[in-house]
């Protein structure tokens, strides 16, 4: 798996093909928008009974990243749960899997718009996190200082020869927006005005998939 | 007149009109008390009146309260049309009969009133009926229902709409036990099979055959210019088509796809120097546009309509005296039914001209002419009733109120298509509707249906609204409306989402015969402006592509080795050249040609198995090539052949075609391909897992919706035996994957593969190089090219990769 290496505000970063962000010097792994418990929330609200496996699928992918990289810190960049009730009704098995991933490392839950309160699942609950000259928050703030890392938008981008659109990292000299890591997450096209307007003219999209593919946005 | 079953009032009406009732009309009256009857009659044979006469006779004394007869047609337009035509006898005989139609186009006020006070005769569609039976007051609405007339039942029977309708009828029969059923059909290859679909199982269903009338007058259109090598437009024949239009009163010009209809209409309009009134009609046009065309046609104001299958059904267009079919007819039965539309006067032969769109289709048209003359109709036998439709029916039933599983099972198995449904399969569908049916029982608290005191019902009654919003089995792949920019811009029609996604600002395309320019996407509407250019930049958007039937493909193979004298000289030369430089494909052998072209290795497989099966063959062979390191890049499939290109040449084709290898590859591949995902999406939305329509308040941004592919991948990994995965496999095998026809082809050639290696493109393979609809292979070769493209783009932007 070849990641795309780049720097933001002087910090070296790897955009991984899985959609996770890796800071090698800090051994920090960052994932965004896990949306755990999404199918449960939809059923609760009288919607479709979706295959109830997305929590397991998402955690398995996260476990693979954690065991491949052995991070010192894991930052979950908000919307980790589809809502706070979804966090409360997480099945015991999933709870255990999360706890065993958390063992021996710092685990930070950044607050998102879906999960604005603390959860009783270990780790630390924060509004923002500052590390390695970067600011980790859920939603990008227009006019922020260089070095902002956020999620929320679930960006996706399309490369004609690679076929359908894929979840993508978007970055310029100021900020980086991560793709959603959760299994049941849609995407917002990178050229959607609300999203595109957050970036300078010269910006890069890194498509996830079998390999990380960087293209100019 | 002494032995006529017609009451005096009706006999007098016929006499006053100077008509004599057709024998089949009298037969229908005589059999009015039968539980089920199927009438097969040509268009113009007074088929609809035959269906309604018994109802009008029963209603004539004015004593019937409430709904008496339900008329179901596959088209909204047909329901409206019949409602107009039926009023004539009712008014002329002063019958105390109220007739109304109810379709998706009926206003909400009108629909509400119809539920409170139903008319005597209600004309509707399968979808509107499914919605009606979902209401809690359905028992009251249908209490007095005596007869149901299913029009164009042959067309409904070809799709899941027919299954949905028959399930709805089983429900009606439970509400109105004396209900009698009548089916009206065009010529079909197997009338008893259709009859058993219509009747309540195991009721008998006699088939009445009306006099089919004189044989049609069909020929291939003679053109000055020979057809092109590839493509489907038929533009080369414009002068002759226009001349034929001028020589007739009214012509219907049929195309196989909407895109082709658009392109042809545009070209015809430019060539139409006498400004003959010509219109276009197809399923993607805005309703207002279609209605305008229909009204103009009924009024006799049009000389020609360029159309697609949406006009296949028996709307009474009046004076159509010529049918032109552009492109291979693909299916002899459909051709014969289409041609039956010309000349509505009983006992006058229908007239039709076939226009092959390319050279290969000349063979197809000739084979179809021979088949039509021999009354050799094709048709694939229908399988058992699909379970995704049953899942939807269970939800619909739940909307109407609590039910016992035993009762519903008894109703469902009274449908011919579901008569053999095992109880266990029914329970699995019920479990799916109730709990999602997952191996992981996750929704105990949030079940959709719950059992209370032995009866099943909705856990949350508010779910009924969402279920009702998603009724239906028609899979219009994600369609977006197209409107002219500006406030209250004029709606022009719809395009597929995938097509819209491929547009960039400034692109021009055809819709409704107009060239428009893409401006942007606004809230799921494609905004366009009128474009001044004469030629559209992009003219392709989806539409149904039918596979040529097995019978037709066999006839073409026979024609290749038979008498060429009926074929135009250019075609004879082309075939002779193929015979001399390579070989002609045969039914009992499989011809494979390999040749280099444009720097890529090409291999062509002439399976004659139909478009879908040839496509599957392409996917299976490229997958094996991928494993062999041949780096295939893509392929294109037609009804007759699959052409594959890649970085490395195929040395020996025979091992790629070993049935057991193909079957194994299929197993592994089925799981991971786009066709399966598309099939899954269709079944999942019919079964109710994917909601196509959501209440307005829930539509919050597109990032909230995610692709059904993700659901498919998740089920494949964690619950591969889930009901929907079973349904998807079953559907794909007979539908888009059509492995049945791959198997049939393999059995036919029995390992006799002739693999020729040639130094250049062969005459028969050349047209394939020009085909549109190339399928890229997502493999190592593609990933390599994508990485190269990304690097090139970065370099061009002056950025380090």
Interface residues (C-beta under 8 A of the other chain):
Chain A: X39 X40 X43 X44 X46 X47 X48 X49 X50 X51 X52 X53 X54 X56 X57 X91 X153 X154 X158 X159 X160 X161 X162 X163 X183 X184 X185 X186 X187 X188 X202 X204 X207 X210 X211 X213 X214 X215 X216
Chain B: X435 X436 X438 X440 X442 X443 X445 X446 X447 X448 X460 X462 X463 X466 X501 X688 X689 X690 X691 X701 X702 X703 X704 X705 X706 X707 X710 X711 X714 X715 X717 X718 X719 X722 X776 X778 X782 X783 X785 X786 X787 X789 X790 X793 X794 X796 X797 X799 X801
